[in-house]
Amino acid sequence: MGDPDEMAAFHSMVAPYDRSDPTAHAFWTGPRVNGYGMVGHEWAHRLAYRLHRGEIAPGMVIRHLCNTRSCVRIEHLKVGTQTENMADMVEAGRTSVLGPLSDEDVVAIRWLYATGRFSQNQIASIFWGDGTGQSRISKIVNGHHYTDLPGPITHRGQGTRPARRDD
């Protein structure tokens, strides 16, 4: 289906897996955003589907039948509607992907980030096993969530804007 060079480049970014085991995942080893593999500006699971099965109709999504965001194994992917995808999520019990945090967790997150030794992705990995919670960590350390809890509020990388010129 796909271009052989594009197919080879794609598979070079997939971790080895046991093809004889139908439950084995083919994990994407390249860049990820919220746990989903990325190839340039395309989701890796969509690219996998396109390379192996052909073009995806407009408005359709690629569902992870295995409920694993970084899996690109074609047997674990199926085209469907967003409604079907959401029904899959509810059926699998993934309505809240990230686990709850205690007040102590929130304070610890703020202190970990304030040390400058941990990135937001690393902190998300500590609490949820991968970097998928980075945006949640960002809202916690920047004081947008859990505003009633103590701990240092850190605004890194914002810089200061230059003074406005009035010419």
C-alpha positions as CSV (number, residue, x, y, z in Angstrom):
1,M,0.0,0.0,0.0
2,G,2.5,2.6,1.2
3,D,5.8,3.8,-0.3
4,P,8.5,1.3,0.5
5,D,10.9,4.0,1.8
6,E,8.2,5.6,3.9
7,M,7.2,2.1,5.2
8,A,10.9,1.3,6.1
9,A,11.3,4.7,7.9
10,F,8.0,4.1,9.8
11,H,9.0,0.6,11.0
12,S,12.4,1.8,12.1
13,M,10.6,3.7,14.8
14,V,8.6,0.7,16.1
15,A,9.9,-1.4,19.0
16,P,10.4,-5.1,18.2
17,Y,7.4,-7.2,19.2
18,D,6.3,-10.9,19.0
19,R,4.2,-11.0,15.9
20,S,2.9,-14.5,16.8
21,D,1.3,-13.1,19.9
22,P,-1.9,-11.2,18.9
23,T,-2.0,-9.2,22.1
24,A,1.6,-8.0,21.8
25,H,1.9,-4.2,21.2
26,A,4.0,-2.5,18.6
27,F,5.1,0.5,20.6
28,W,6.1,3.7,18.8
29,T,9.6,4.7,19.9
30,G,9.7,8.1,18.2
31,P,8.4,11.4,19.5
32,R,5.1,11.4,21.4
33,V,2.4,13.9,22.3
34,N,0.1,13.0,25.2
35,G,1.3,9.4,24.7
36,Y,0.4,9.2,21.0
37,G,3.3,8.7,18.5
38,M,4.0,11.6,16.1
39,V,5.6,11.6,12.7
40,G,6.1,15.2,11.7
41,H,2.5,16.6,11.8
42,E,0.8,13.2,11.6
43,W,-0.2,10.8,14.4
44,A,1.8,7.6,14.1
45,H,-1.3,5.4,14.4
46,R,-3.0,7.2,11.6
47,L,0.2,6.9,9.5
48,A,0.4,3.1,10.3
49,Y,-3.2,2.7,9.2
50,R,-2.7,4.7,6.0
51,L,0.5,2.8,5.1
52,H,-1.0,-0.6,5.6
53,R,-4.7,-0.1,4.7
54,G,-4.9,3.0,2.6
55,E,-6.4,6.5,2.9
56,I,-8.6,7.4,5.8
57,A,-12.0,8.9,4.9
58,P,-12.5,12.5,6.0
59,G,-14.1,12.8,9.5
60,M,-13.0,9.2,10.5
61,V,-10.7,8.4,13.4
62,I,-8.4,5.5,14.0
63,R,-9.4,3.6,17.1
64,H,-6.9,1.8,19.3
65,L,-8.7,-1.6,20.0
66,C,-5.9,-2.4,22.5
67,N,-6.5,0.9,24.4
68,T,-2.7,1.7,24.2
69,R,-2.0,5.2,22.8
70,S,1.6,4.4,21.6
71,C,0.7,1.1,19.9
72,V,0.9,1.2,16.1
73,R,0.2,-2.5,15.4
74,I,-2.1,-2.6,12.5
75,E,-4.1,-5.4,13.9
76,H,-4.9,-3.2,17.0
77,L,-6.1,-0.3,14.9
78,K,-9.5,0.1,13.3
79,V,-11.2,3.0,11.4
80,G,-14.3,4.4,13.0
81,T,-16.3,7.4,14.1
82,Q,-15.4,9.7,17.0
83,T,-18.6,8.4,18.7
84,E,-17.4,4.8,18.4
85,N,-14.0,5.9,19.7
86,M,-15.6,7.5,22.8
87,A,-17.7,4.4,23.3
88,D,-14.5,2.3,23.3
89,M,-13.0,4.6,25.9
90,V,-16.1,4.3,28.2
91,E,-16.2,0.5,27.7
92,A,-12.5,0.2,28.6
93,G,-12.9,2.3,31.7
94,R,-10.7,5.1,30.4
95,T,-13.0,8.0,31.1
96,S,-10.4,9.5,33.4
97,V,-7.0,8.6,31.8
98,L,-5.0,10.2,34.5
99,G,-5.5,9.0,38.1
100,P,-6.6,11.3,40.9
101,L,-4.0,13.3,42.9
102,S,-4.1,13.8,46.6
103,D,-3.3,17.2,48.1
104,E,0.1,15.9,49.1
105,D,0.7,14.8,45.5
106,V,0.0,18.4,44.3
107,V,2.3,20.0,46.8
108,A,5.0,17.4,46.0
109,I,4.6,18.1,42.2
110,R,5.1,21.9,42.9
111,W,8.2,21.3,45.0
112,L,9.7,18.8,42.5
113,Y,9.3,21.3,39.6
114,A,10.6,24.2,41.7
115,T,13.9,22.4,42.2
116,G,14.6,22.7,38.5
117,R,15.8,19.1,38.4
118,F,12.7,17.7,36.9
119,S,10.8,18.6,33.7
120,Q,7.0,18.5,33.6
121,N,7.2,15.3,31.5
122,Q,9.4,13.6,34.0
123,I,7.1,14.5,36.9
124,A,4.1,13.2,34.8
125,S,6.1,10.0,34.3
126,I,6.6,9.7,38.1
127,F,2.9,10.0,38.8
128,W,1.3,8.2,35.8
129,G,4.1,6.1,34.2
130,D,4.6,8.3,31.1
131,G,4.5,11.9,30.0
132,T,0.8,12.0,29.1
133,G,0.0,14.2,32.1
134,Q,2.4,17.0,31.2
135,S,-0.4,19.6,30.5
136,R,-2.0,18.7,33.9
137,I,1.4,19.2,35.6
138,S,1.8,22.5,33.9
139,K,-1.5,23.8,35.2
140,I,-0.6,22.6,38.7
141,V,2.9,24.2,38.8
142,N,1.7,27.4,37.2
143,G,-1.0,27.8,39.8
144,H,-4.0,27.4,37.4
145,H,-5.3,24.2,39.2
146,Y,-5.4,23.5,42.9
147,T,-5.2,27.2,43.7
148,D,-6.1,26.5,47.4
149,L,-3.1,24.3,48.0
150,P,0.4,25.5,49.1
151,G,3.7,25.0,47.3
152,P,5.8,27.1,45.1
153,I,4.1,28.5,41.9
154,T,6.7,28.5,39.1
155,H,6.4,30.5,35.9
156,R,9.4,29.3,33.9
157,G,10.2,30.4,30.4
158,Q,7.7,33.2,30.3
159,G,10.3,36.0,30.3
160,T,9.4,39.6,30.3
161,R,8.0,41.4,27.4
162,P,10.0,44.4,26.1
163,A,8.6,47.8,26.8
164,R,6.1,49.0,24.2
165,R,7.5,51.5,21.8
166,D,5.5,54.6,21.3
167,D,6.8,56.1,18.0
